[in-house]
Amino acid sequence: MSSTTDASASGADLSGAGRWCAIATELPCMVLSLMLVGQVVGSSIGGVQGGTTGALLGVFAGLIFGTYSVYLTIQHFEAIEQAESVRRTYMPSIEEIMEEPEFLRDYEPDE
């Protein structure tokens, strides 16, 4: 039981796992998609040899764009985390806490 408490206190839970899965799959998806685009464009221009060359160019372009995309995504997530940590919760004053709610007050109709 103490291990669960320790894990949640240290922030080692799975609440941010979705973000990291998205970041982890971003680079391979970019590389594969641009490789296929490069292969199709290269084969339409230069045949079989053009397809191979286009696929290699697509891999390099996907690696560059994917790395930049991962960098931007991490920067965005860091900005969100910093904005969440700065946010303060609302704490009413003691007068507002001790004030009797309106629905408990006696109703006196005007004559």
N, C-alpha and C positions, 0 to 999 in steps of 0.2 A: 504494500500500500504506500509506503514511503517513496518507492521508486517512481510511482505515478505522480505523486506530489512534487518530487524533485524535478521530474521531466517537465511538468507544466510550469513550475516556477522558473526554470532556466530558459524557457521558450523553445524547447526542443520538440514541440509537438508537430503534427502534420498539417498545421493550418496554412503554411506557405508552400506546400508540396506542389500544388497546381501551377504556381508561378514558375518554379524551377523545372517542372516537366515541360512547360511551354518554352522556356529558354533553351532547354537541352535539345528539343526537337527542331528548333528554328534553323540552326545551321545545316543539319543534314537535309532538311526539306528544301532549303534554298539551293544547295549544291546539286541535288538530284533534279530539281525542276529546271534549273538553268542548263544542266548537262543535256537533258532531253530537248530543250529548246535549241541549244547549240547544235545538237545532232540533226534535228529536223531541218534547221536553216542551212547548215553546212552541207547536208546531203542533197538538198534541193539546188544548191548553187554548184557544188563540185563533185557530186556523186558519192561513191563509197569513201574515197580519201577525204573529201570535204566533210563527210559526216563524222569521221574520226577526229579531224582537226577541229571541227565545230564543237564536238563533245568535250574535247580537252579545253578549249577556250571557255566553254560554258562552265566547266568545273572550276576553273580559276576565277571566273567572274562570280560564280556562286559563292566561292570561298570568301572573296573580298566583300561582296554585298551582305552575305550572311553574318560575317564577323562584325561588320558595322551595325547590322540590325540587332544583333545580340547586345552590343555595346549600348545602343540607344534604349533597348528594352530594360536593361539593368539600370541605366540612369533614371528611367521613368519610374521604376519600382522603388528606387532609393528616394526619389522625390516624394512619392506617395507615403513611404514609411516615415520620412521626416515630418511631413504635414500631419500625419496621424499622431506622432509623439508630441507635437506642439499643441495640439488641440486640448483645451481645458474643459473639464466637465463643469456643468452649472451647479453651483452651491448657493442656495438661497440664504439670505440673512436670517439671523435668529428671530427678528421681528416678524418676518414673513412665515417662518416655521410656526411660531407661537400664535399667529393670528387665527381666529376662528373662521372656518370656511363659510362661504355665503349660504350654502344649503342648510347649515345648522343654525343660522341666525333666526330669531323670531321675526315672523312676517307681520307687520302692522300696516294694514291698508289705510290710505289717506281718506279722510271723510269730507 
